[in-house]
Amino acid sequence: MFDIGFAELLLVAVVGLLVIGPERLPEAIRTGSAWLHRIRRGFNDIKREVQQELHNDAVMQDLRKTGEQLQRQADTIGRSLDADAFTTPPPEQERGDQVAPVADDEPAPQDRRNEV
């Protein structure tokens, strides 16, 4: 993001040494790095939350699209079933004289000893 080279870092170090002094410079560096870490952590947390929200929005949009597709398919199926119900004649009632009974059992064998 910032293009800081070696010359700029050296200039900041020299100015810091002159302004703060050699006795307090290590403590100032520690304090500055702690603030920098807090700021980075805050930005990373915000970035993570924004990415999570964007991901949630994308998932919700996908769910809405899928729901709309399912609704359209259900409507289409419902219309086709309604159309079939009006065009298909009702099933005929079974009549006893039209259907011949089918015998699955063979006649029982008779005793042949009595036949002679």
C-alpha positions as CSV (number, residue, x, y, z in Angstrom):
1,M,0.0,0.0,0.0
2,F,2.7,2.5,1.0
3,D,5.9,2.3,-0.8
4,I,8.5,2.8,1.9
5,G,12.1,2.2,1.0
6,F,15.2,1.9,3.1
7,A,16.0,5.6,2.8
8,E,12.7,6.6,4.3
9,L,13.0,4.1,7.1
10,L,16.5,5.4,7.9
11,L,15.2,9.0,7.9
12,V,12.4,8.1,10.3
13,A,14.9,6.3,12.6
14,V,17.2,9.3,12.7
15,V,14.4,11.8,13.4
16,G,13.0,9.4,16.1
17,L,16.4,9.2,17.7
18,L,16.8,13.0,17.8
19,V,13.2,13.8,18.9
20,I,12.6,11.0,21.5
21,G,16.2,10.4,22.6
22,P,18.1,7.2,23.0
23,E,16.7,6.4,26.5
24,R,13.0,6.3,25.5
25,L,13.4,5.1,21.9
26,P,13.0,1.3,22.7
27,E,9.9,1.9,24.7
28,A,8.4,4.2,22.0
29,I,9.1,1.5,19.4
30,R,7.4,-1.2,21.5
31,T,4.4,1.1,22.0
32,G,4.2,2.0,18.3
33,S,4.4,-1.7,17.3
34,A,1.7,-2.6,19.8
35,W,-0.6,0.1,18.3
36,L,0.2,-1.1,14.8
37,H,-0.7,-4.7,15.8
38,R,-4.0,-3.5,17.3
39,I,-4.8,-1.5,14.2
40,R,-4.0,-4.5,11.9
41,R,-6.0,-6.8,14.0
42,G,-9.0,-4.5,13.9
43,F,-8.7,-4.1,10.1
44,N,-8.4,-7.9,9.7
45,D,-11.5,-8.4,11.9
46,I,-13.5,-5.9,9.9
47,K,-12.3,-7.5,6.7
48,R,-13.3,-11.0,7.9
49,E,-16.7,-9.8,8.9
50,V,-17.3,-8.0,5.6
51,Q,-16.2,-11.2,3.7
52,Q,-18.5,-13.3,5.9
53,E,-21.4,-10.9,5.2
54,L,-20.7,-11.0,1.4
55,H,-20.5,-14.8,1.5
56,N,-23.8,-14.9,3.5
57,D,-25.4,-12.5,0.9
58,A,-24.2,-14.7,-1.9
59,V,-25.6,-17.8,-0.2
60,M,-28.9,-16.1,0.4
61,Q,-29.1,-15.0,-3.3
62,D,-28.4,-18.6,-4.3
63,L,-31.1,-19.9,-2.0
64,R,-33.6,-17.3,-3.3
65,K,-32.8,-18.4,-6.9
66,T,-33.2,-22.0,-6.1
67,G,-36.5,-21.3,-4.2
68,E,-37.8,-19.4,-7.2
69,Q,-36.8,-22.2,-9.6
70,L,-38.5,-24.8,-7.3
71,Q,-41.6,-22.6,-7.1
72,R,-41.8,-22.3,-10.9
73,Q,-41.3,-26.1,-11.3
74,A,-44.0,-26.8,-8.8
75,D,-46.4,-24.4,-10.6
76,T,-45.6,-26.0,-13.9
77,I,-46.2,-29.5,-12.5
78,G,-49.4,-28.3,-10.8
79,R,-50.7,-26.8,-14.1
80,S,-49.9,-30.0,-16.0
81,L,-51.6,-32.1,-13.4
82,D,-54.7,-29.9,-13.6
83,A,-54.7,-30.0,-17.4
84,D,-54.4,-33.8,-17.3
85,A,-57.2,-34.1,-14.8
86,F,-59.5,-32.2,-17.1
87,T,-58.5,-34.0,-20.3
88,T,-58.2,-37.6,-19.0
89,P,-61.6,-39.4,-18.8
90,P,-62.3,-41.0,-15.4
91,P,-61.5,-44.7,-15.1
92,E,-64.3,-47.0,-16.0
93,Q,-65.9,-49.1,-13.4
94,E,-65.3,-52.8,-13.5
95,R,-68.1,-54.9,-14.6
96,G,-68.5,-58.5,-13.6
97,D,-69.5,-59.8,-17.1
98,Q,-66.4,-58.3,-18.8
99,V,-63.8,-59.9,-16.7
100,A,-63.5,-63.7,-16.8
101,P,-62.2,-65.3,-13.7
102,V,-58.9,-67.0,-14.1
103,A,-58.4,-70.3,-12.2
104,D,-54.9,-70.7,-10.9
105,D,-55.5,-74.0,-9.1
106,E,-55.5,-77.3,-11.0
107,P,-58.3,-79.7,-10.1
108,A,-57.5,-82.0,-7.3
109,P,-56.3,-85.5,-8.4
110,Q,-58.9,-88.2,-7.9
111,D,-58.3,-91.5,-6.5
112,R,-58.0,-94.0,-9.4
113,R,-58.3,-97.1,-7.3
114,N,-62.1,-96.8,-7.4
115,E,-62.2,-96.6,-11.2
116,V,-62.2,-100.0,-12.8
